[in-house]
Amino acid sequence: MVSGDTNNRADIFVRDRYSCSTVRVSLNSTSGQALGFDSDYPSISADGNLVAFQSASKLVTGDTNDDIDIFVRNIATGQTTRVSVGRYSTTPGGPIQTIQSNGYSVNPVISGDGRYVAFVSVANNLVQNDNNNFPDIFVHDLQANTTFRVSINSQGGEALGGGSYEPAISSDGNYIAFSSTAYNLVPNDTNGASDVFVHSRVPSQTIRVSLTWQGGQTQAPFPDSPDSASPSISADGNFVSFISSATNLVPFDPNNTSDVFIRNLQTNPDETTIVSTRSDSQPSFGGTPYSSSVSQDGRLVVFLSDASDLIMPIYDTNNGTDVFAKSRQSGQTTRLSVFPNGTTQIPGGVGGSVMSQDGRYVTFVTTYSIVTDNYLNNADIYVVPAPDGWADTIALFGPATGGISLIDTLQDKPPLSAYTVMDTNFTTSSLNTYWVMGDWNGDGQKTPGYSANGVFFYTNDLIVDNNTIWSGIWIGLSGPAVAGHFMGALPNDCIGAVDIKDFPPYGYGMALYFTCNFVDGTAPPLTFQWLGVPLPTDPPAPVNFYQFAAGDWNGDGVETMAVRREQFIAFTNTPPTTYLSEMNLAQYFGTPCNGDTDSGVFVAGDWDNNGLDSFGLYCEFDPSDPNGLARFYRRNDLDWNSGVYILQMVGRYVGSFGNVPVRAASWRLR
């Protein structure tokens, strides 16, 4: 891979995908090769300049312990430093010395900022008073040139009864996750199993994260042990994913095999959810996961699994391990280890998967040639883009109360942290006030807007309060407002209103009037599209039975109109810039709300992040729910009548008042 590589040993290399260059980093500070032993287990900083790895080769002066050590290579300076060393005084009041380890050190991970390196070591002289005779987790501070032990309890006591392994470190190095069979790292650890812990350096505290959704410790049917291991921690330290064979971490886990779980440490109380499920949230019964990586914001978890039933429709037939990505926001499970065409399976499967610290890319290893210029059939590393993990969710508006609730997840019964609740200080009893979300300035972020008495008011701020400045343009119509990307050549969305007139005996005729111009004055010209007489009834249904939404139904980047009346939806792929709309497509959505009691609020969005919009229905009133939760039904297809609903129960942080209903719209946190 590089010239001069004659040591006949495994080395560590760094590939720069932008410059298409490869450098070897398992070298000493004078660029000498690592001799006699392999170098492996690399970990790279966020900027790509510092690489930690393990090797038994003598890469620094004074390395005489004949054991595996941890090194860090600075690519820019060419310096190699050994970090598996102690730094303390061996005599009272004496000078600080560098102490060579008296046992092997393995499994290094470097923090995103490149300052801290965590690793496992059996040495008992890296810190003073190491008397437990078990492997421990240590962290070396490259800036302060100090080493400290983190597999300790919150009182500083060392781990007893078992070793600690598999460190993972946050971007700033303050949080270190690891697995351990010790029994005294936290109080009441009596399950006799391996658990996953997180130690924070400041303040010095250790918590157990392999806990149930109710905070209890893990259990498994006899004679199995409820072991939890293989942790990965998000960049901010708020999320930890791990593998566990426990069967009580979540309320429903019937498969009696290991699963991937994630613990959210920023909620109160902390919550545990299962990750290795299908897109419909059903558990996998077809295999076992092996490792996981969590993105920097905790929304995406990538894991290896030999399960054959994680993707839908079920066609995972390569009889091998694959790489899967789970979006915790959309619930979508995607197989990433496929040929470049996106669908062809890799025979025999893959291994060695990890996600980049920013969550944008995923690597895996396979011996099968999946590109045309690979003829050697050796094990190679491939890089694929990770799913962005962002699907549309819903925003709720209470015109009568002035409240807005942005929900940033499609998770059922979202935690409180998923809601952003705001008070606009604008209240109205008018039934003709319509709230929408749209990207008014083309920056990629949808923000609120509302129409009232022929004027459309909007802001480019996602978070609004009493001091938010609203801009306004004149539309002149008081009909239902509809926002959408009606003109594909423009970066911003458009705003329109539907004019409805009775055309006996045909029914209600409908027309869309819209503008995409938010910069040239307060009364821009309007574009017109005739929607026809969709979904007629005899006798005509009341006008308020009709609801409107816009979406991209065919993936061409232009959003077009849809009309709902009760259980039926008519929609079109004809761009709104075309005078006549066909309205030649339809879906039977049904009435999953409460019929006449609550007909629901019609919305459209890309709920599974596949590039196509589909329909949803927000149901404000549910008398059967003792917690007062509302319901959001959505479908991920545009079929006539698949009947496949996905239900999300959500909090009612904005509400209706009198006869003024809640409004709903789709949005996406960018």
Secondary structure by P-SEA (a helix, b strand, c coil): cccccccccbbbbbbcccccbbbbcccccccccccccccccccccccccbbbbccccccccccccccbbbbbbccccccccccccccccccccccbbbbcccccccccccccccccccccccccccccccccccbbbbbbcccccbbbbcccccccccccccccccccccccccccccccccccccccccccbbbbbbbbcccbbbbbccccccbbbbbbccccccccccccccccccccccccccccccccccccbbbbbbbbcccccbbbbbcccccccccccccccccccccccccbbbbbbccccccccccccccbbbbbbbccccccccccccccccccccccccccccccccccbbbbbbccccccccccccbbbbbbbccccccbbbbbbcccccbbbbbcccccccccccccccccccccccccccccccccccccbbbbbbccccbbbbbccccccccbbbbbbbcccccccccccccccccbbbbbbbbbbbcccccbbbbbbbbcccccccccbbbbbbbccccccccccccccccccccccccccbbbbbbbcccbbbbbcccccccccccccccccccccccccccbbbbbcccccccbbbbbbbbccccccccbbbbbbbbccccccccbbbbbbbbccccccccbbbbbbbbbcc
